[in-house]
Structure formats: C-alpha cells, structure tokens
Amino acid sequence: MIWQNTVQLSNLHDEQPLTEIEALGLASRHDLANGHASQELAPSQQRIIDSLPELWVKASKMKSSEAGFMFRNAFCLLAKTPSLTQYESFKICPTASNSIDTVAAWLSEQQMHTALIEPTFDNLYLILKRRGVQLTSFPESALHNEATSNSGNFRELLADVDAIFLVNPNNPTGAVLTQHQFTSIVEWCAVNQKVLILDNTFRFFVPQTYDMYQILLDAGVTFLSIEDTGKVWPTQEIKASLLVTSADIFKEVDLIYDEIFLCHSNFALAILTEFLLDAYARGLEEAVWKAVAERRAKFRSRIEGTILEIHPDAISSTISVEWVTIKGGFSTDLDLVAHFKQHNLVFLPGRQFFWNSNGALGTVLCARFALLKPEDEFSSALSALADELEELY
C-alpha cells in the first residue's frame, strides 16, 4: 500500500502549521517546502558513508559521554567556539525540535513570560504554546534597530518579560546579529536578569566571526542555546542538536532531558562528527556555502521580472531558504501556494511565520522556498516554477 499525504491545500487556513505543509511537500513531485538538507554528497562525504561499518564498531565501544564530547569538540572546531571545548553544561538531543521542547518545558516549569522574535518558523511558537509558556512577540526589526541605533525600543518592548528567545540567523529572513549587536543584547540581559534563549540552527550558513559562547560566559547571563546539524548536511535525517545552558540552570534542564531522552545514539554522533570534521577540513565555503549560493543565484534569476521578488529584509540572506514577496496576481499567500500545488510544486506560505500578527497587513503576501535539494530535483522544480510564473505574468 502506497502512503498518501492527506493534507489538502484547498483547505489552507491561517492556523495551519507549517510542518503540515512541509509534510505535503515530501509527497509532492516538486518539494521546495521543507528546509532540511538533501543535496548530493560530496566525494569526501561519500567516503564517510562508505565507512559506516567501521563507525558502527567505533561507536559501539564508546560511552555515551565520550561520543558526546567527541561531537561537541568537532562542533567547536567548525563553529569557532573554543570556549565550549572544556564546557560540560550541555546535552545532545535527536533534533532541534526536541531541544526546543526541552527549553519550553523548563520555561513552563519556571513560569517564565517569554518574548519570541517575529517572523520566525511557527513550530517555535507552537511548541512553546503547547507547553503552556506565556508568550509576547517582538519584531525582528526592533531587535536590529535597537542594537544599531541604541534607540531604547528593544529595551522598552522587553522590559516586562522574563526570557527572550532569538533566532540567529533568523529563519526566514536570514538576518544575522553582528558581534556588537549580540554583545549589547547579552550584556543588557545580564544586567536586567533576563534569560536569553538562542536558536542558532542556521549558523553554518554564515561566517563564524565571533565566539558567542565566550560572550555569554563573560557576561554571566543565564542562557539556553540550541544548535543543529539537520539544516546543513544531507544525512538522511540523522542529526543532532547541541543544547547548551549556563551552569546555573544546567541541573534543572538535565533532569528534564533525562526524563525524555537519557542519551543520543553513539552511532549517529559518530557519523555527524565525521561530517563536521569534513566541513572543517574543506572549509565552509566549499562544504556548505557554494551549493547554497549556486542555488540562490538560479532561483533569483528564474523569478526575476515575475510576480515574485526577494523580500527587502532577505536581499543579503545567505541561509538555505529564500524569503519572497508577492507583487500581484494573487490576493494572498495561501492562494499562491494552493495554485502551485495544482502543478505539483509545494512551498510555504509566509503568514504562519508571523505567529502573532498572522493576517495583518504585510504578512499575507510572503512565501518561503527551500534551496538545498538534489540538483536535478531543484532544477526541475525551478523550471516548473518559472514556466507557471511566465504564464501568470
């Protein structure tokens, strides 16, 4: 029996989770919906796959703590975070969503009123909401304007919350905090006793120019930080999410983690460690950025002069998705997505990224396209997109 996805885009609505539409994309001919990495393996990565029997044996002889430290150290090399090399307040979850849920459980237990950035992928909001976390939104623009102009807007918006949840680089815009901006926010949180939560899951799509963990540790701020491999490497959904916390709350988070996971797979960590070390040896330019840049150039070329254009906030984006605006032809993003589904092409409507202001002016004319697909599949999807856009235009 062939499994069939039962999601109906004809019934799209404001509150439909983006992951539900991503699931539909997985069953469609042209999938530009989900942001998981599925590009071809490089020759050096293929050699890692060829060595799986040896990695299995190696992993089977390791303690879970050894596998965790091995993974952490490889991550530190690639992320240029030497401050973490001897740091032990971390756990490793199977996915970034698991890390988010662990953070949400802790926030709920501590009854922390939390401010979450907007726009951002809606599963952050949904997981936090499901755990009963009280939420307030703040716009990405206020975050970057505050850190740049010192206008006070950021401080005013967040004065009454207990915790601040940032995504850096942000999904979908690709906006990145500079070292000055990041330091300013961290120090403000430390002085004002705000807990800082960081989703860094797209970090390897941008240059690693500063050690954010050194800044966090020097400031003495209470923090939780989420890392991920799943957006970057085509490992058939084998992934790991490093969850790092400040030492003052680690025991509380560790207790929640052990109740749910206890430990991650040594074998998965052995594979992913090799992918991290391979990227370190080749450099991020060759191992990650080149493929993204090539696909981005092709995507932008194919939508030029059509009803779609790159969103002003995403023009400089280097992450593995494209954030666009709809200039005409459709009254809403839902209409656009439903139309292209009829042509077996699925991508994400933009409104759900605006998890608090969904439906407001400016939120219903955006869409997100994923880039890191196998070259043949990506080219085929682009051709289908361009052909139909030409007809519409």
Secondary structure, DSSP 8 states (H G I E B T S, - for coil): --------GGG--TT--HHHHHHHHHTSSEE-S---------HHHHHHHHTHHHHHHHHHTS-HHHHHHHHHHHHHHHHT-GGGTT---EEEESSHHHHHHHHHHHHHHHT--EEEEESS-HHHHHHHHHTT--EEEEEHHHHHHHHHH--SHHHHHHTT-SEEEEESS-TTT-----HHHHHHHHHHHHHTT-EEEEE-TTGGGS---S-HHHHHHHHT--EEEE--STTTS-STT---EEEEE-GGGHHHHHHHHHHHTS---HHHHHHHHHHHHHHHHH-HIIIIIHHHHHHHHHHHHHHTTSSEEE-GGGTT--SSEEEEEE-SS-SSHHHHHHHHHTTTEE-EESGGGSTTTTTSTTTSSEEEEE--S-HHHHHHHHHHHHHHHHHH-
